[in-house]
């Protein structure tokens, strides 16, 4: 079937109706569609997003990041099960650990969330990063909209780890949560100030047993560090909390903190303004990605690229001069 025929045959209204009925298989198919890079699929995906857009925006979007080994999978399962137990529908969007960028296995990740996977009010979707910055899938924003249209009122977006991805995630969620292990001192120095400044909530996991005293000391240090930073909002100062995902302790207090955050940021319509700014940032991100993709596919660029790369590699040409030649070839008709 040709791309043109696929577009003509795509029933956008029917696909949207299935999605809005809460059909999980329809949601999974829709996310697969938006992740496709085929031009015909991209056009279908854009039609679907436009169709369901009025039914989106009614969730709380939570970004979760943390250092490797902090227990993100255990935390997400405990947090997700608590939320579904409270009557919420929870969607978890995470990065496929089997991707080229991260290595590992999807199966292992899902096994660690085996209870949440079986929960009828939860939906877990690992997605490949596709080489995008910081391990955040390029279509994560669209996937969030699809989940909202399908009736999920809590969206959890998990990043690969502490690094460049935090800025990307912060630009697509309502609340950004930094999950940390119970350590202080050198560990605190190792967390980039920029990441700390992005956090709306700092959550110290594994605060139980022999590690509880360490967690208490770490919480005091993080509270001191947060107190020295300028808050992002005039209505909210980041909070530091302690939990034990393994023993399911502190989860209720964490959710209460998120609700306080949501209420505080709703004053003066701060949260609404943040989402509008995020939509503009999304537009520019899409424009950057689309231009770079078009640039790489351009015939003139493709012809020149191997020669110029070799010249730059052998120090026979300045990288700036090579880039200008490629840009000139791209802009010429």
LINKALIN-V34239 format. One record per residue. RES is the residue in one small letter. SS is DSSP state (2 for helix, 1 for strand, 0 for the rest). PHI is phi in degrees with one decimal (none if undefined). OMEGA is omega in whole degrees, -180 to 180 (999 if undefined). Layout:
RES_SS_PHI_OMEGA ; RES_SS_PHI_OMEGA
This chain:
x_0_none_-179 ; x_0_-74.8_178 ; x_2_-59.4_-179 ; x_2_-63.7_-180 ; x_2_-65.8_179 ; x_2_-58.9_-179 ; x_2_-64.0_-179 ; x_2_-66.8_-176 ; x_2_-83.5_-176 ; x_0_-70.1_-180 ; x_0_-92.3_-175 ; x_2_-65.7_-180 ; x_2_-67.1_179 ; x_2_-65.9_179 ; x_2_-63.6_179 ; x_2_-66.7_-180 ; x_2_-64.3_177 ; x_2_-61.0_-179 ; x_2_-62.4_-176 ; x_2_-70.9_178 ; x_0_-77.2_180 ; x_0_91.7_179 ; x_0_-67.1_-176 ; x_2_-66.4_178 ; x_2_-66.0_177 ; x_2_-65.2_178 ; x_2_-65.4_179 ; x_2_-61.3_179 ; x_2_-64.4_-179 ; x_2_-64.4_179 ; x_2_-67.5_176 ; x_2_-60.3_179 ; x_2_-62.9_-177 ; x_2_-71.0_179 ; x_2_-81.4_-179 ; x_0_-69.1_179 ; x_0_-100.7_179 ; x_0_-66.6_-178 ; x_2_-54.0_-180 ; x_2_-65.5_178 ; x_2_-68.4_179 ; x_2_-63.4_179 ; x_2_-67.3_176 ; x_2_-61.1_-179 ; x_2_-62.6_180 ; x_2_-65.0_177 ; x_2_-63.9_-179 ; x_2_-65.5_179 ; x_2_-60.2_179 ; x_2_-61.4_-178 ; x_2_-66.5_-175 ; x_2_-94.6_-175 ; x_2_-53.5_179 ; x_2_-63.9_-178 ; x_2_-99.0_-178 ; x_0_-111.8_175 ; x_0_91.9_-176 ; x_0_-101.3_-180 ; x_0_-112.9_167 ; x_1_-102.5_-176 ; x_1_-100.9_-174 ; x_1_-120.5_175 ; x_1_-93.2_-178 ; x_1_-126.1_176 ; x_1_-133.8_179 ; x_1_179.2_-179 ; x_0_-69.2_178 ; x_0_-56.5_179 ; x_0_86.4_-178 ; x_0_-78.5_178 ; x_0_94.9_-178 ; x_2_-64.4_-179 ; x_2_-63.6_178 ; x_2_-62.7_180 ; x_2_-65.4_-177 ; x_2_-62.0_179 ; x_2_-65.7_-180 ; x_2_-63.0_-179 ; x_2_-67.2_180 ; x_2_-62.7_179 ; x_2_-66.1_176 ; x_2_-61.7_-177 ; x_2_-67.5_179 ; x_2_-66.2_176 ; x_2_-66.4_178 ; x_0_-91.1_178 ; x_0_95.1_179 ; x_0_-87.0_171 ; x_0_-109.1_-169 ; x_1_-116.4_174 ; x_1_-111.3_179 ; x_1_-113.4_178 ; x_1_-109.7_-177 ; x_1_-129.1_-178 ; x_1_-89.7_-179 ; x_0_-60.7_-179 ; x_0_-67.1_179 ; x_0_-89.2_-180 ; x_0_-65.8_-179 ; x_0_-57.9_-175 ; x_0_-72.7_-170 ; x_0_-112.5_-175 ; x_0_71.9_179 ; x_0_99.2_-173 ; x_0_-139.6_175 ; x_2_-61.5_-175 ; x_2_-56.2_178 ; x_2_-61.3_-179 ; x_2_-65.5_-179 ; x_2_-70.7_178 ; x_2_-61.7_-180 ; x_0_-71.0_178 ; x_0_-116.8_-171 ; x_2_-61.6_179 ; x_2_-70.8_-178 ; x_2_-68.8_178 ; x_2_-59.0_-178 ; x_2_-84.0_-177 ; x_0_-74.8_-176 ; x_0_-67.3_179 ; x_0_-100.6_178 ; x_1_-128.1_179 ; x_1_-139.8_-180 ; x_1_-115.5_-179 ; x_1_-132.1_171 ; x_1_-77.8_180 ; x_1_-132.5_178 ; x_0_-70.4_180 ; x_0_-70.8_-180 ; x_0_63.3_180 ; x_0_79.2_-178 ; x_0_-72.7_-173 ; x_2_-56.6_171 ; x_2_73.4_177 ; x_2_78.4_175 ; x_0_-101.9_-178 ; x_0_-57.9_-177 ; x_0_-60.0_-176 ; x_0_-97.4_-179 ; x_2_-59.5_-180 ; x_2_-62.0_180 ; x_2_-67.1_178 ; x_2_-61.6_177 ; x_2_-61.3_-180 ; x_2_-63.7_179 ; x_2_-62.6_179 ; x_2_-63.8_179 ; x_2_-64.5_179 ; x_2_-65.0_-180 ; x_0_-86.2_173 ; x_0_98.7_178 ; x_0_-83.2_-174 ; x_0_-103.3_172 ; x_1_-130.6_180 ; x_1_-114.1_178 ; x_1_-106.5_178 ; x_1_-112.8_-177 ; x_1_-99.2_176 ; x_0_-97.5_-179 ; x_0_-62.9_-179 ; x_0_176.5_-180 ; x_0_-70.9_-178 ; x_0_169.3_-175 ; x_0_-68.6_-174 ; x_2_-68.2_-174 ; x_2_-60.6_179 ; x_2_-61.9_180 ; x_2_-62.1_-180 ; x_2_-66.6_-179 ; x_2_-59.6_-179 ; x_0_-85.5_179 ; x_0_-130.8_-178 ; x_0_-121.0_178 ; x_0_-85.1_-178 ; x_1_-132.3_-178 ; x_1_-109.6_-175 ; x_1_-112.3_177 ; x_1_-106.2_-178 ; x_1_-97.4_-175 ; x_1_-127.9_176 ; x_0_-84.2_-179 ; x_0_-75.6_177 ; x_0_-149.3_180 ; x_0_-139.0_176 ; x_0_60.5_-178 ; x_2_-60.1_180 ; x_2_-63.4_178 ; x_2_-63.1_179 ; x_2_-66.1_-178 ; x_2_-76.9_177 ; x_0_-82.2_-177 ; x_0_-60.7_180 ; x_2_-57.0_-179 ; x_2_-60.5_179 ; x_2_-67.6_178 ; x_2_-60.6_-178 ; x_2_-68.5_179 ; x_2_-77.0_-172 ; x_0_-70.5_172 ; x_0_-93.2_177 ; x_1_-137.6_174 ; x_1_-110.6_-173 ; x_1_-118.3_179 ; x_1_-95.8_-179 ; x_0_-88.6_178 ; x_0_62.5_180 ; x_0_-84.6_-180 ; x_0_-150.0_177 ; x_2_56.1_-177 ; x_2_-66.5_-177 ; x_2_-88.3_-174 ; x_2_-63.1_-180 ; x_2_-62.7_177 ; x_2_-64.0_179 ; x_2_-63.5_179 ; x_2_-62.9_178 ; x_2_-65.0_180 ; x_2_-63.9_179 ; x_2_-59.8_179 ; x_2_-63.2_180 ; x_2_-66.6_-180 ; x_2_-67.1_177 ; x_2_-62.3_177 ; x_2_-64.0_-180 ; x_2_-65.9_180 ; x_2_-63.4_-179 ; x_2_-64.1_-180 ; x_0_-89.3_-177 ; x_0_-99.5_177 ; x_0_-77.4_-178 ; x_0_-66.7_180 ; x_0_-71.4_-175 ; x_1_-123.8_177 ; x_0_-75.0_-177 ; x_0_-104.0_-177 ; x_1_-148.0_171 ; x_0_-109.9_-177 ; x_0_-51.8_180 ; x_1_-105.9_176 ; x_1_-113.5_-178 ; x_1_-126.6_176 ; x_1_-117.4_178 ; x_0_-141.4_167 ; x_1_-131.1_-180 ; x_0_-64.3_-179 ; x_0_-61.8_-179 ; x_0_-97.5_178 ; x_0_57.6_179 ; x_1_-107.6_178 ; x_0_84.3_-178 ; x_2_-67.2_179 ; x_2_-63.6_178 ; x_2_-64.5_178 ; x_2_-64.5_179 ; x_2_-64.1_177 ; x_2_-62.7_178 ; x_2_-66.0_178 ; x_2_-65.3_178 ; x_2_-67.6_176 ; x_2_-63.8_179 ; x_2_-60.0_-178 ; x_2_-61.8_179 ; x_2_-66.2_-179 ; x_2_-65.0_-178 ; x_2_-75.3_177 ; x_2_-77.4_176 ; x_2_-63.9_-179 ; x_2_57.1_179 ; x_2_55.3_-180 ; x_2_-62.6_-177 ; x_2_-66.1_178 ; x_2_-63.8_178 ; x_2_-65.3_179 ; x_2_-61.8_180 ; x_2_-65.6_178 ; x_2_-65.5_177 ; x_2_-62.9_179 ; x_2_-64.8_179 ; x_2_-63.8_177 ; x_2_-67.3_178 ; x_2_-61.9_178 ; x_2_-62.5_-180 ; x_2_-58.3_-179 ; x_2_-68.8_177 ; x_2_-63.6_178 ; x_2_-63.4_-180 ; x_2_-64.4_178 ; x_2_-58.5_-178 ; x_2_-64.4_-178 ; x_2_-67.7_179 ; x_2_-64.6_180 ; x_2_-64.9_178 ; x_2_-64.4_178 ; x_2_-64.9_180 ; x_2_-60.9_-177 ; x_2_-67.3_-179 ; x_2_-85.7_-175 ; x_0_-64.0_-176 ; x_2_-61.4_-179 ; x_2_-62.9_179 ; x_2_-67.3_-179 ; x_2_-61.0_180 ; x_2_-70.0_-176 ; x_2_-79.0_-169 ; x_2_-55.9_-179 ; x_2_-59.0_-179 ; x_2_-65.5_-178 ; x_2_-71.7_177 ; x_2_-61.9_179 ; x_2_-65.3_180 ; x_2_-64.8_178 ; x_2_-67.8_-179 ; x_2_-61.2_-179 ; x_0_-88.9_177 ; x_0_60.1_176 ; x_0_-99.1_179 ; x_0_-148.6_177 ; x_0_-71.3_180 ; x_2_-54.6_179 ; x_2_-64.8_179 ; x_2_-64.0_179 ; x_2_-64.0_179 ; x_2_-62.6_179 ; x_2_-65.3_177 ; x_2_-64.3_179 ; x_2_-64.9_179 ; x_2_-65.4_177 ; x_2_-62.0_179 ; x_2_-64.0_-180 ; x_2_-68.0_-176 ; x_2_-82.6_179 ; x_0_-73.5_179 ; x_0_-73.5_999
